Amino acid sequence: MSDTLHLVCPHCAAVNRLPAARLAASPNCGQCKQPLFTGEPLEVDGTSFERHLLRSELPLVVDFWAPWCGPCRMMAPTFHQAAIDLEPAARFLKVNTEEQQQLAGRFNIRSIPTLAVFQNGREVARQSGALDLASLKRWLQPHLMAL
């Protein structure tokens, strides 16, 4: 792990440069002074997704979902709990495929829910279908930032 990381603020989208050792110390954004970690997945659109993808050096765990999807709704609390439990080792994002069809198409999302992990701007893992919390954490473990 490098000495400093770039991290996009979930509130104002400013890019913060943060010593890696301070990730677990509840850091705040240098611009808006809000917490950099909220313990909640962030709903993103194409623009904010791109900002996180290209500017954040944390692994991104993305839930591609839709409001009409039963398994997606079933998995939402699990994904939320994973964000609570695993931040700041990763940033958790949610992409509504109904509203963000271009983004879903760009990543060839064919079934939902689909989870994807991105590191350094590229996809490194994908899992389709709902998971329980233990299975989700086990699947994510090799991709999380060591704290």
Secondary structure, DSSP 8 states (H G I E B T S, - for coil): --SEEEEE-TTT--EEEEEGGGGGG--B-TTT--BS--SS-EE--HHHHHHHHHH--S-EEEEEE-TT-HHHHHHHHHHHHHHHHHTTSSEEEEEETTT-HHHHHHTT--SSSEEEEEETTEEEEEEES---HHHHHHHHGGGS---
